Amino acid sequence: MPMPFSSIRHQLFIDGRFVDAESGETLATLNPHDNTPIAHVALAGKADVDKAVAAAKRAFPAWRRMAAADRGRILLKLADLIEANGEELARLESLDTGHPIRDSRRLDVPRTAACFRYFGGMADKFQGETIPVEEGFLNYTLREPVGIVGQVVPWNFPLMFTSWKMAPALAAGNCIVMKPAEITPLSSLRIAELMAEAGLPPGVVNMLPGLGSVAGQYIAEHPEIAKIAFTGSTATGRRIVQASAGNLKKVQLELGGKGPNIVFEDANLQAAVNGSAWAIFHNQGQACIAGSRLMLHEKIADAFLEQFIPLARSIRLGNPLDEQTEMGPLTSAQHRDRVLSYVEVAQAQGGEVLAGGGSPGGDLAQGCYVQPTVVHARSYQDRVAQEEVFGPFVTVLTFKSDEEAMQIANGTDYGLGSGLWTRDLQRAHKVARDLHAGMVWINSYKRVNPGSPFGGVGQSGYGREMGFDAMREYTQVKSVWVNVDAQIPPHFVR
């Protein structure tokens, strides 16, 4: 099947049209399977951000006044178009990011459509409240859009995160200036095309691939952008907070993670082995919620690893467009090299490599591949147990008691995803309560749904994607007081 986005030049999407960057600059997006160019994409600069903000500002009054049900219908139509073009979007995502096509088809595309459909349905169901106050007055609240929203989408799940950020913001009546990652912008640009086809008015959504240090920084600083929503590294998140101070814009951050995945001695071992492999090796471990710290009770550690290590070694690496591929390449050569550097970090601190630890040779040598890697750390304070590797790299730790497990699990600055495996219901709820994390999975891992809030605590950021919480993130509350008795207030009456 030919790829309509292959080997061509792509423009920015501003005010309902595709246009060149003011500077004329472009950047090649590369296929991580073999590092060959896929397409050349316009690179947005400050002038392009200003144009996009101006377009959003013009579109905002009419968009916010549009009946919420009508905004919802546009999102519902977009969900239908995503499903109708699902095969193209899946292949495009796999080509640009390295996602195995089986995952792009089964997860990325359906989740993207489901998110737009969920918020399309919510658009006319999100409401304010009536507050009981003193007699003679009616007090009610309105939920109003914040205005122009800047959104920065990462390179690990660009298609899905485009919907996570865009759908609630649009349902609430905001206009958007979005910056997809410059190395994986193709699926986001295709969504922009489909949005225009769905009937989205010009200027409501503007898509600006560009460098984070230029376009991203300026979006965070821009005085007419009322909010920024960012997914990415904790270090960049801190810089965004600093940049946002100029106009005190709202900030929503979904940052790094170092997910503890705890296997207790009474766990269903086979389910835990399979689930733990999914927790770390899905999407080559390039997920902020990845179960990257595999914590095993010492009574079952050997039995667990006897199954887990052969499973890790058996995962089929290959071209992401091959339907037999289970794990594709990392998204860039730079990131591949960073992940592999942690093998040396682990060994320098006394860690043992139990599986993987390198790049495959042969036909995959030109790509950004890393073998599924399992490392046994000496201590939970080692760097590989504290720092986010963001690859198919899992750190194994052991514990003796529930108390020690909690000490290790909560022994990082992060607090995003976490999981545990046990047959003891009382223990499961107690551990879920005590984990310092925004999300906990019991006898599963990495489950997401448009209705369930997604986000973290601590150095993993603040604010939530999805669910009613996301609509709250993209609205502000106005309190309205009405004197229902129509009497003159008694103060200072002459």
VOBAVEX-664826 format. One record per residue (C-alpha): residue in one letter; x, y, z. Coordinates in steps of 0.5 Angstrom, whole numbers, plus 500, padded with zeros to 3 digits. Layout:
<rs>
aXYZ;...
</rs>
This chain:
<rs>
m500500500;p503507498;m504512504;p501518502;f506522506;s512519504;s518522500;i514529500;r515536503;h510538509;q508545511;l505548517;f497548518;i495555520;d488558520;g485552516;r491552511;f498549510;v503554509;d511554509;a515556515;e516564515;s524562515;g523557509;e527552514;t525544514;l527538517;a528531515;t524526519;l527519519;n525512519;p528509525;h528502522;d534504517;n535512518;t533514511;p529520510;i521519510;a519527508;h521534509;v517538514;a517545515;l520548521;a516553525;g519559528;k517565533;a514568527;d509562525;v507562532;d505569532;k501567526;a498561529;v496565535;a493571531;a489566527;a486562534;k485569537;r480571531;a477564531;f476564539;p470568540;a465564535;w468557537;r467559544;r460561543;m458555538;a453550541;a457545545;a453540542;d455542535;r462542537;g461535540;r459533533;i465536529;l469531534;l465525533;k465526526;l473526526;a473520530;d469517524;l474519520;i480517524;e477510524;a475510516;n483512515;g485508520;e490503516;e493509513;l494513520;a497506523;r502505517;l504512518;e505512525;s509506525;l513509519;d515515523;t516512530;g518505530;h511502533;p510495531;i504496526;r500491530;d500495536;s499502531;r493498529;r490495535;l492500540;d494507537;v489508532;p483506536;r485509542;t485516538;a478515535;a475513542;c478519545;f475524540;r469520541;y469521548;f470528549;g465529543;g460526547;m462530553;a462537550;d454538552;k454535558;f460538562;q456543567;g457548573;e454548579;t448551584;i451553590;p447554597;v448561599;e444565604;e437566603;g435571597;f441570593;l442565587;n449563586;y451559580;t458557577;l460557569;r465553566;e468557561;p474556556;v481559558;g482561551;i488560547;v492554549;g499552547;q500544547;v506540546;v506533544;p512528545;w515523540;n513517543;f506516542;p504522537;l498520534;m495518541;f497524545;t495529539;s488526541;w489526549;k491534549;m486536543;a480533544;p478536551;a481543550;l476543543;a470540547;a471546552;g471551547;n478553547;c483554541;i489551540;v496552538;m500545538;k507543537;p508536535;a515533536;e519535530;i522528529;t515525529;p510530526;l506526520;s500523524;s499530527;l499533521;r494528518;i490529524;a490537522;e487535515;l482530517;m480536522;a478540516;e475535513;a470534519;g468541519;l473545524;p473552523;p479555520;g484558526;v481553531;v487548531;n494550528;m499545528;l506547528;p512542528;g518546530;l524545535;g522545542;s528550544;v525555539;a517554537;g516550544;q519555548;y516561545;i509558546;a511557553;e512565553;h507567549;p503573552;e497571549;i497564550;a493562556;k495555558;i500550556;a500543556;f506539556;t508532555;g515530556;s521530560;t522533567;a527537565;t524541560;g517541564;r521545569;r523550564;i516551561;v514553568;q519558568;a517561561;s510561563;a511566569;g511572564;n503572564;l502567569;k499562564;k496555567;v500550566;q499542565;l505537566;e505530564;l513528565;g517523567;g516516571;k520510574;g514506575;p515500580;n512494578;i511490584;v510482584;f509479591;e510472593;d503470592;a502473585;n499469579;l506468576;q505467569;a500473569;a505477572;v511475568;n507476561;g504483564;s511485566;a514484560;w508488557;a509494562;i516495560;f517492553;h511495549;n513501545;q520499546;g519502553;q518509550;a513510555;c513515561;i508510565;a513504563;g514499569;s521500569;r523498576;l521490576;m521489584;l520481586;h519478592;e525474594;k521468595;i519468588;a525472584;d528466581;a522462579;f520469576;l526470572;e527463570;q520465565;f521472564;i528472561;p527467556;l521471554;a525478554;r530474549;s524471545;i521478543;r521479535;l525485533;g524488526;n521492521;p515496524;l511495518;d512487518;e506484522;q510479525;t514484529;e513485536;m518490538;g521496533;p526501533;l527506538;t525513535;s532516534;a539514533;q540519539;h536516544;r538509542;d545511544;r542514550;v539508552;l545503551;s549508555;y545506561;v548499561;e555501562;v552506568;a549499571;q555495570;a559501573;q555501580;g555493580;g549491576;e549485572;v546484565;l541478565;a539479558;g540484552;g545490553;g546491546;s544493539;p542487534;g546486528;g545483521;d539487517;l537491523;a544494524;q543500521;g536502525;c535505532;y534498535;v536496542;q535489545;p530487550;t535489556;v534486563;v539489569;h539486576;a541492580;r545492587;s541497590;y534501589;q539508590;d543506584;r542510578;v539505573;a533505579;q533512580;e533515573;e528514567;v532510561;f526511557;g527504553;p527497553;f531497559;v528494566;t531494573;v530488577;l530489585;t528484590;f525485597;k523481603;s517485606;d511489604;e514495608;e521494604;a517494598;m514500599;q520504601;i523502594;a517503590;n516510593;g524511593;t524516587;d522523586;y517520580;g510518581;l506517575;g505509574;s505504578;g503496579;l502490583;w501483583;t498479588;r492475590;d491478597;l485483596;q487487603;r494488601;a492490594;h488496596;k493498602;v499498597;a495502592;r493507597;d500508600;l504508593;h506515591;a503515584;g498518580;m496511577;v496504580;w494498576;i493491580;n494485577;s495489570;y499494567;k498500562;r491500562;v488507559;n481509558;p478516555;g474516562;s480515567;p484521569;f492520567;g497524570;g502524576;v505527582;g512529585;q517530579;s512527574;g508533574;y501536575;g494536572;r490530569;e489528562;m482525560;g476524564;f472530567;d479532570;a481534563;m475538562;r476542568;e484543566;y481546560;t476551563;q476556569;v470557574;k466563574;s461565580;v455568579;w451572584;v443573583;n439577588;v433574587;d429578592;a430584587;q431588594;i436594595;p441591599;p441594606;h448597606;f448605606;v441606604;r439613604;
</rs>
